[in-house]
Amino acid sequence: MEQGKRIDVKALFDTGNALREPFSGKPVSIIESDVWHAVIEEPKPEHYKVIPFHSIGQEHGVLTGMEIDELIIWAGDRKIVQKQAIIALYEGSLSKDKSFQMILHQGLLNLGE
């Protein structure tokens, strides 16, 4: 949730996503920017983040990110809530077959246990 608005998406839990916001060390999940911008305007400046990353084929990349009020994850019937979650916007599609629009950080499913 951000700015009192809610986005519902299908997410992939990715054990390879170890991305962290460099100053706070908080885990970062990634959402398709088109999905985000269809509902939410630009982030408030105090919530804006610049998140460096590297991956196969992209050694020195930067993602635009922001801190949101909360990220709610439903894993079956289990509800996981991360307050002040960090998400990064990805330009393009995260899934070739459009089966998910977000990639969750590897540590998020351990919250609340």
N, C-alpha and C positions, 0 to 999 in steps of 0.2 A: 504494500500500500504506500502511496505517496500522494501528497496534496489532497488527501481524503478520497482518492480514487483507487480502484482495484483492477488488477489485470489477472485473468485466469489463463494459464498456459500449461502445456504438457512439457515436462522437464526430463532430461536424462541425467541420472546420477553417474558422474564420470570419475572413476577412481584415479584417472590421470590428471584431473584438474586440481593442481596444488597452488593455484594463483592466489596471492595475498596482496592486500593493499599495503604498500611499502612503509607507511608511517605508523598505522595502527596495528598492522599485522593481522587484521581481520580477513577471513576467507572471502573470496570474490566468486560470485556466480555470474554467468554470462547470459544475456538475453538478446534476441534479435532486435535491432534498433527500430525496424518498421513496426513491430508489435508494440514496443514501448511508446513510440511517438504517435501511434493511432489513438492513444488514450491520455498520455501525459505530455504536458508542455515541457519546456526546457527546465532543467533542474535549478533549484535555488543556488546562487553562487556559493553559499557556505556548505552545500552538500556535494559540490562538484569535486571529482577526483581525477587524477591522471594516473593510469595504472600501466607500468611497463610490463612487457611479457616477452617470452620467446617460445617458439614452437617449431615444428618441422617446416622448413621453408621460410620462416620468419624469425631471424635471429634477434633483431632489436625492434620490437613493435611497441605501440602505445595504444591503449584503449581508453575511451572516455568512460568514466564511471560516476557513480553517485551513491550516497548513503540514503537508504529508504527507511521509513518508519519501522516496517516489519516485513519479513518474508515468511509466509506460511507454506509449509510443505506437508502434503498428505502422502504418506507411504502406507498404502493399504488403508486400514482404519486408524492408523497412528498419526496424530497431529504434532508437527514439530514447528515451533515458532522461534525465529531468530529476530530479535529486536536490533534496530540500527544496522541492518544488513547492507553489505556493499554489493552492488551489481555493476557490471560493465556492459556497454552496448557494443554489439557486433554488427558491422555493416555487411549484410548478406544473410544467407540462409545457413543455419547450423546443421540442418538435416537435408540430405538430398531428396528424401521422399516426404518431407514436411511433417514427419511424425512427432517432432518436438521442436519447441521454439526457445528452449532455455537449457543451459548446462549447469548443473549444481556442483558446487565445490565438494571435494571428496570427504571432508569432515562433517558436513551438515547433517547427515543421517545419524550421527552419534550424539547430537544434541538431545537433551532431555532424557538420556538413559541413566 
